[in-house]
Amino acid sequence: MRRCAGIPGAGSAGRQRISDRTMNASARLGRWAALISCIAIAAAIVWAPDPDARLRSALAIHDFGHVLAFGMVTALLAITLRVPSRSTFGRRLGATCFAAFAALALGAAVELTQAASGLHGDPWDVVRDGGGAVSAALIIVALDPAIPAWARVAVTSAAIVVLLTFAFPIFTALEDEARARAQFPVLASFESARELPRFRFVQEKQPGIVRMQDHEGRTVSAMRLRLPPARYSGFALKHFPGDWRGLRALRLLLVNPEPVPIDLTVRIDDAGYDSKLDIDDRYNRSFPLVPGLNRIEIPLSDVASAPRGRRFDLGHVQLLLLYVVDLKEPRSIIVGPISLLR
């Protein structure tokens, strides 16, 4: 105390140095915590369980999770690379852009890791990661005190547009799921092209919506499907209400517009399907499609007894496939309403 008595302000300067060291230590700790959090988010994405594939909304929410996760990664990396507020706006903007590019690179590395480890690596997930990185970077820039009010509004609006663009599939999936529940026991009416995302098609182009005459002479909506040459050529209906208990039969209306017959295989899977047993553990049957209109009614009692050694679970139907095996030349069919009969 005597050594400091003759030096005005010596005590306050010492306290300031201690405070500076404490703040620097806290900043370093915060940067390490942010970096570790980035690694944890990346690891969680790699090893996260798959969502329920029967629900388009679950898949869409899972996809949007990439946007949110890598928006967080960008923000955390921006904290790790934090530039002092007294530096120029250009330096702060450069650090933010670097954080966004680093987050995108991390997203690409995650997908490559998944692919290399035998998991599903999706290039579209990298696009979603980029959307999250861009939206977070825009929000960080909008919060910078150096930009004028009009620019802050413009940049914030751009971030909202990016987020809503990537969130749009969630809204469309929820809307179609509500429509599918209201339509049930009709699985697909083809009254709107918005039903088509319920399907997965072999061919590259989406089918067209057309009109056809059903077995009672009524005009109904249908889809015209081009079948390209392939080992298995057709479509899978993946998203529909899966509780078929208490119903009598599955009805398919199909038009073969060509003058020669074609054999169409109908496959139905439930939640207990074992791919190792393959055809012995599911419903699988071929039907000849003669030229013109074909009405196929499959009793659900036949479906229930199809697997060998167990009962098909009609309360948890997961997949309906229609396909042609070993198609040598292009063909086409018209698929009318797909429905269950009470």
C-alpha positions as a printed NumPy array, in Angstrom:
array([[  0.   ,   0.   ,   0.   ],
       [  2.883,   2.388,   0.753],
       [  4.442,   1.768,  -2.697],
       [  1.224,   2.922,  -4.413],
       [  0.612,   5.893,  -2.171],
       [  2.81 ,   8.245,  -4.176],
       [  1.466,   7.185,  -7.62 ],
       [ -1.898,   8.797,  -8.339],
       [ -4.356,   6.36 ,  -9.952],
       [ -2.042,   3.359,  -9.526],
       [ -4.754,   1.401,  -7.713],
       [ -7.391,   2.074, -10.382],
       [ -4.933,   1.178, -13.171],
       [ -4.234,  -2.168, -11.499],
       [ -7.894,  -2.846, -11.16 ],
       [ -8.378,  -1.967, -14.838],
       [ -5.643,  -4.415, -15.879],
       [ -7.277,  -7.149, -13.799],
       [-10.649,  -6.309, -15.355],
       [ -9.14 ,  -6.431, -18.874],
       [ -7.55 ,  -9.814, -18.197],
       [-10.861, -11.122, -16.853],
       [-12.727,  -9.871, -19.926],
       [-10.133, -11.389, -22.267],
       [-10.367, -14.71 , -20.44 ],
       [-14.168, -14.6  , -20.675],
       [-13.956, -13.814, -24.398],
       [-11.597, -16.748, -24.983],
       [-13.876, -19.022, -23.   ],
       [-16.867, -17.828, -25.005],
       [-15.057, -18.495, -28.28 ],
       [-14.106, -22.015, -27.209],
       [-17.682, -22.669, -26.08 ],
       [-18.993, -21.422, -29.435],
       [-16.554, -23.617, -31.355],
       [-17.414, -26.706, -29.292],
       [-21.119, -25.986, -29.836],
       [-20.542, -25.934, -33.61 ],
       [-18.889, -29.343, -33.442],
       [-21.736, -30.677, -31.28 ],
       [-24.366, -29.451, -33.759],
       [-22.506, -31.073, -36.664],
       [-22.215, -34.367, -34.747],
       [-25.915, -34.266, -33.837],
       [-26.854, -33.848, -37.51 ],
       [-24.647, -36.775, -38.551],
       [-26.053, -39.198, -35.982],
       [-29.618, -37.871, -35.609],
       [-32.291, -40.565, -36.186],
       [-34.322, -40.386, -39.383],
       [-37.817, -38.866, -39.119],
       [-41.029, -40.8  , -39.762],
       [-40.892, -41.238, -43.544],
       [-44.677, -41.648, -43.741],
       [-45.234, -37.993, -42.824],
       [-44.163, -35.408, -45.374],
       [-44.381, -32.771, -42.668],
       [-41.906, -34.692, -40.478],
       [-39.488, -34.919, -43.4  ],
       [-39.96 , -31.216, -44.193],
       [-39.393, -30.21 , -40.562],
       [-36.283, -32.406, -40.47 ],
       [-35.013, -30.677, -43.618],
       [-35.743, -27.229, -42.183],
       [-33.769, -28.264, -39.118],
       [-30.664, -28.004, -41.309],
       [-31.513, -24.342, -41.964],
       [-31.898, -23.595, -38.251],
       [-28.855, -25.643, -37.23 ],
       [-26.459, -23.995, -39.653],
       [-27.913, -20.596, -38.927],
       [-26.842, -21.276, -35.335],
       [-23.448, -22.522, -36.52 ],
       [-22.927, -19.291, -38.466],
       [-23.833, -17.208, -35.421],
       [-21.522, -19.255, -33.199],
       [-18.652, -18.978, -35.671],
       [-19.244, -15.231, -35.843],
       [-18.81 , -15.161, -32.06 ],
       [-15.626, -17.212, -32.389],
       [-14.249, -14.772, -34.985],
       [-15.614, -11.739, -33.199],
       [-14.117,  -8.462, -34.406],
       [-13.957,  -5.574, -31.88 ],
       [-16.802,  -3.073, -32.253],
       [-14.284,  -0.238, -32.694],
       [-13.006,  -1.827, -35.945],
       [-14.344,  -0.819, -39.357],
       [-17.673,  -2.046, -40.709],
       [-15.807,  -3.725, -43.572],
       [-13.82 ,  -5.898, -41.157],
       [-16.964,  -6.906, -39.284],
       [-18.735,  -7.699, -42.559],
       [-15.763,  -9.764, -43.731],
       [-15.756, -11.777, -40.51 ],
       [-19.493, -12.45 , -40.872],
       [-19.093, -13.605, -44.49 ],
       [-16.197, -15.854, -43.464],
       [-18.363, -17.379, -40.723],
       [-21.132, -18.095, -43.273],
       [-18.701, -19.734, -45.726],
       [-17.129, -21.767, -42.918],
       [-20.588, -22.968, -41.842],
       [-21.37 , -23.994, -45.427],
       [-18.053, -25.87 , -45.645],
       [-18.888, -27.645, -42.39 ],
       [-22.296, -28.61 , -43.81 ],
       [-20.674, -30.076, -46.916],
       [-18.223, -31.994, -44.717],
       [-21.133, -33.398, -42.69 ],
       [-22.859, -34.728, -45.824],
       [-19.605, -36.24 , -47.1  ],
       [-19.083, -37.883, -43.703],
       [-22.582, -39.344, -43.818],
       [-22.042, -40.692, -47.327],
       [-18.654, -42.183, -46.422],
       [-20.064, -43.879, -43.31 ],
       [-22.901, -45.541, -45.215],
       [-25.567, -43.092, -44.078],
       [-27.668, -40.931, -46.387],
       [-25.729, -37.911, -47.618],
       [-28.067, -35.462, -49.368],
       [-26.677, -32.663, -51.573],
       [-29.892, -30.715, -50.977],
       [-29.014, -30.615, -47.281],
       [-25.944, -28.581, -48.245],
       [-28.28 , -26.116, -49.976],
       [-30.375, -25.922, -46.822],
       [-27.229, -25.431, -44.744],
       [-26.332, -22.561, -47.049],
       [-29.79 , -21.058, -46.581],
       [-29.328, -21.111, -42.816],
       [-25.863, -19.583, -43.109],
       [-27.078, -16.785, -45.401],
       [-30.103, -15.942, -43.237],
       [-27.977, -15.819, -40.061],
       [-25.331, -13.684, -41.764],
       [-28.014, -11.243, -42.926],
       [-29.43 , -10.988, -39.399],
       [-25.947, -10.346, -37.976],
       [-25.381,  -7.584, -40.535],
       [-28.808,  -6.088, -39.783],
       [-27.865,  -5.827, -36.097],
       [-24.678,  -3.889, -36.878],
       [-25.041,  -0.299, -35.58 ],
       [-23.105,   1.094, -38.544],
       [-25.795,   0.487, -41.175],
       [-28.634,   3.012, -41.676],
       [-32.223,   2.227, -40.748],
       [-33.417,   1.673, -44.338],
       [-30.611,  -0.823, -44.975],
       [-31.413,  -2.613, -41.712],
       [-35.031,  -3.063, -42.836],
       [-33.939,  -4.302, -46.286],
       [-31.416,  -6.798, -44.923],
       [-33.86 ,  -8.108, -42.289],
       [-36.528,  -8.537, -44.96 ],
       [-34.081, -10.502, -47.093],
       [-33.322, -12.816, -44.145],
       [-37.049, -13.408, -43.584],
       [-37.577, -14.193, -47.28 ],
       [-34.76 , -16.778, -47.187],
       [-36.198, -18.446, -44.08 ],
       [-39.759, -18.518, -45.455],
       [-38.526, -19.996, -48.747],
       [-36.982, -22.945, -46.946],
       [-39.954, -23.258, -44.558],
       [-42.528, -23.335, -47.394],
       [-42.372, -27.165, -47.843],
       [-43.532, -27.56 , -44.225],
       [-46.704, -25.551, -44.899],
       [-47.481, -27.402, -48.142],
       [-46.891, -30.794, -46.47 ],
       [-49.181, -29.953, -43.544],
       [-51.863, -28.72 , -45.938],
       [-51.714, -31.888, -48.049],
       [-51.749, -34.144, -44.992],
       [-54.934, -32.41 , -43.83 ],
       [-56.416, -32.904, -47.33 ],
       [-55.408, -36.585, -47.337],
       [-57.13 , -37.161, -43.978],
       [-60.286, -35.472, -45.299],
       [-60.212, -37.549, -48.528],
       [-59.683, -40.893, -46.8  ],
       [-60.52 , -43.666, -47.71 ],
       [-59.545, -42.159, -51.085],
       [-55.732, -42.276, -51.154],
       [-55.304, -40.132, -54.279],
       [-58.032, -38.418, -56.302],
       [-55.716, -36.489, -58.663],
       [-58.085, -33.534, -58.472],
       [-55.037, -31.346, -57.881],
       [-51.395, -31.56 , -58.897],
       [-50.596, -30.751, -55.253],
       [-51.242, -34.443, -54.509],
       [-48.329, -35.568, -56.677],
       [-45.637, -35.058, -53.991],
       [-47.26 , -37.995, -52.181],
       [-45.644, -40.167, -54.855],
       [-42.124, -41.095, -55.898],
       [-41.735, -41.662, -59.628],
       [-39.113, -43.606, -61.571],
       [-39.136, -41.214, -64.499],
       [-37.534, -37.792, -64.245],
       [-40.569, -35.729, -65.243],
       [-43.698, -35.324, -63.158],
       [-46.796, -36.957, -64.702],
       [-49.648, -34.895, -66.085],
       [-53.182, -34.592, -64.729],
       [-55.777, -35.791, -67.263],
       [-59.461, -36.83 , -67.345],
       [-60.76 , -40.367, -67.88 ],
       [-63.986, -42.369, -67.748],
       [-64.264, -44.671, -64.748],
       [-65.997, -48.089, -64.654],
       [-69.367, -46.4  , -64.063],
       [-69.005, -43.989, -66.972],
       [-68.22 , -40.955, -64.82 ],
       [-65.52 , -38.487, -65.771],
       [-62.811, -38.445, -63.097],
       [-59.333, -36.99 , -62.688],
       [-56.313, -39.206, -63.309],
       [-52.597, -38.998, -63.973],
       [-50.852, -40.039, -67.166],
       [-47.661, -41.859, -66.286],
       [-44.774, -42.469, -68.674],
       [-42.955, -45.731, -67.951],
       [-39.34 , -45.655, -69.162],
       [-37.395, -48.859, -69.863],
       [-35.973, -50.06 , -66.544],
       [-35.653, -53.051, -64.248],
       [-38.536, -51.623, -62.182],
       [-40.593, -48.877, -63.831],
       [-43.515, -47.304, -62.005],
       [-44.284, -45.319, -58.879],
       [-44.568, -45.54 , -55.115],
       [-47.296, -43.924, -53.04 ],
       [-45.475, -43.04 , -49.83 ],
       [-47.589, -40.526, -47.898],
       [-51.135, -41.5  , -46.934],
       [-53.197, -42.449, -43.844],
       [-51.848, -45.877, -42.946],
       [-54.656, -47.313, -40.813],
       [-56.618, -49.569, -43.175],
       [-58.343, -51.604, -40.478],
       [-62.085, -52.074, -40.951],
       [-61.888, -51.543, -44.713],
       [-62.7  , -54.166, -47.329],
       [-60.514, -53.738, -50.404],
       [-58.063, -51.563, -52.326],
       [-59.43 , -50.398, -55.677],
       [-57.245, -49.307, -58.585],
       [-58.527, -47.882, -61.875],
       [-55.959, -48.045, -64.675],
       [-56.142, -47.44 , -68.4  ],
       [-53.753, -49.182, -70.765],
       [-53.86 , -46.865, -73.826],
       [-51.763, -49.169, -75.996],
       [-52.964, -52.176, -78.029],
       [-50.88 , -54.807, -76.211],
       [-51.312, -56.035, -72.617],
       [-48.815, -55.226, -69.892],
       [-48.2  , -56.952, -66.538],
       [-48.376, -54.611, -63.559],
       [-47.111, -55.624, -60.109],
       [-48.8  , -54.297, -56.975],
       [-46.725, -54.305, -53.81 ],
       [-47.874, -53.25 , -50.327],
       [-45.567, -52.961, -47.28 ],
       [-46.436, -52.56 , -43.615],
       [-44.359, -51.295, -40.697],
       [-43.181, -54.828, -39.887],
       [-41.812, -55.555, -43.359],
       [-38.435, -57.289, -43.258],
       [-36.406, -56.521, -46.399],
       [-34.252, -59.616, -45.767],
       [-37.302, -61.817, -46.359],
       [-38.281, -59.645, -49.349],
       [-41.294, -60.95 , -51.279],
       [-42.241, -63.454, -48.559],
       [-42.901, -60.69 , -46.039],
       [-45.237, -58.393, -47.999],
       [-48.167, -58.36 , -50.391],
       [-46.863, -58.817, -53.94 ],
       [-48.944, -59.806, -56.961],
       [-48.963, -59.155, -60.724],
       [-52.065, -58.199, -62.699],
       [-52.412, -58.158, -66.512],
       [-53.553, -54.793, -67.86 ],
       [-55.518, -55.365, -71.05 ],
       [-55.95 , -52.504, -73.536],
       [-58.503, -50.019, -72.23 ],
       [-59.917, -49.617, -68.719],
       [-58.893, -52.065, -65.97 ],
       [-60.472, -52.187, -62.526],
       [-58.447, -54.047, -59.9  ],
       [-59.916, -54.757, -56.466],
       [-57.569, -56.341, -53.944],
       [-59.349, -57.736, -50.847],
       [-57.562, -56.575, -47.717],
       [-58.052, -60.065, -46.32 ],
       [-55.629, -61.22 , -49.046],
       [-53.204, -58.496, -48.01 ],
       [-53.476, -59.498, -44.349],
       [-52.576, -63.119, -45.111],
       [-49.837, -62.374, -47.654],
       [-46.683, -62.453, -45.457],
       [-45.362, -65.914, -44.672],
       [-45.456, -66.745, -40.966],
       [-47.204, -63.587, -39.732],
       [-50.215, -61.325, -40.276],
       [-49.838, -58.156, -42.305],
       [-50.392, -55.134, -40.023],
       [-53.295, -53.273, -41.64 ],
       [-53.089, -50.651, -38.899],
       [-49.651, -49.517, -40.087],
       [-49.531, -49.675, -43.882],
       [-46.488, -47.789, -45.124],
       [-46.006, -48.156, -48.863],
       [-47.953, -48.902, -52.033],
       [-45.994, -49.571, -55.216],
       [-47.178, -50.162, -58.78 ],
       [-44.5  , -51.112, -61.279],
       [-43.613, -53.102, -64.386],
       [-40.66 , -55.49 , -64.235],
       [-37.99 , -55.571, -66.969],
       [-39.687, -53.068, -69.253],
       [-37.822, -53.11 , -72.571],
       [-39.455, -50.171, -74.338],
       [-41.292, -47.026, -73.189],
       [-44.951, -47.471, -72.276],
       [-47.565, -45.328, -70.627],
       [-50.559, -45.897, -68.389],
       [-53.296, -43.698, -66.961],
       [-53.86 , -44.091, -63.227],
       [-57.295, -43.167, -61.94 ],
       [-58.364, -42.539, -58.34 ],
       [-56.743, -44.883, -55.809],
       [-59.188, -45.692, -53.031],
       [-60.107, -48.103, -50.268],
       [-63.586, -49.623, -50.108],
       [-65.556, -49.757, -46.886]])
